[in-house]
Amino acid sequence: MKITEPKVEYRDAQHYMGIRTQVTMKEMSEGVIPQSIDEVFAWLREHGVAQAGPPLMRLHVINMEAKMDIEVGWPVANVLEGDDRVRPSVLPAGRYASLIYTGVKNAMEGNKALLDWGAEKGLVWDRWDVDADDAFASRFESFLTGPVDDPDPDKWDTEVAIKLADDQAR
């Protein structure tokens, strides 16, 4: 598995349009992500809006044993009004730790590598507990390459990024 060297960088706020839902890991692997990506893309086209980056999946609350609170969508250049299904949101500005992993099957390993690296460096994530779950101010994966680039999902690149707590030294 290919994983890039993790890095920390400041990122500006990024508006996006997405579909927020709660799903199990099994449901995620059964196609919720690509279906939602396609649905938001169709909504953007219908409304004459260009995407401003690759599709993403934001992980609001993580519970590997039950339901994950996720949002799947596309970055956009400006704040838009949504509807009952596709809604506007924003990835907040701040310092993020990130890396890129290759192969969709390597999502768990890529995320673990970033979390382990952050722990080694003494980084503090912008997160809190919700019952037994992990909630994040901003944790997301950007799907940098996909089926349009190569039909083989083992060759797709995904960036995972997690916002750091604001009180850490720059």
Steps between C-alpha positions, in 0.01 A plus 500: 500500500627845407462779760656844470688671780247675727509880518341784691376809317254784539191478280240761422132422554351293215130515414340186364161353417428162652263233620527419870394157621564237764621167371674185616841400365323225304267753335799718414669208326180419313503821299364788711807713424505475118120529483508818709790644297302441182181647649671821614683529165166473317352764732791736425458449123125555525564831679784610268765486772857384435681293758810668651697188582476122530208330675531446873361308793490682832496289816301694761470217754680167485365181654647200323264259679172684434415795275737759362377858455641594159448758230590440137529782251693733273691822576352815345637853458216686671234452765188354340148422611416135504179304532364228727763250384807689371612762748777757535778452753857612560827342602631750757828686456788389716808285524456149364715188505467296183643225284410322177451125473454288189230235462145527632546182706773680695274762660529354850880469475534853357291650779688298763834615360395866534363451853815312609726768349299771676534317831879467450524875431280592797231654280159568650202446271200733506272222633275408789309201633132445426395205714748230390557663161771733364371834368723725288485869412636404159623160389458410137627301204536655155481255212785638286474234229227253416331300226531781243880491545548122522245216528717323762402615855836370628663794316272781625652770722314633805607776736397474864514826699420574864473847653727571795377668817529880461709555814810318372813703428557581136 
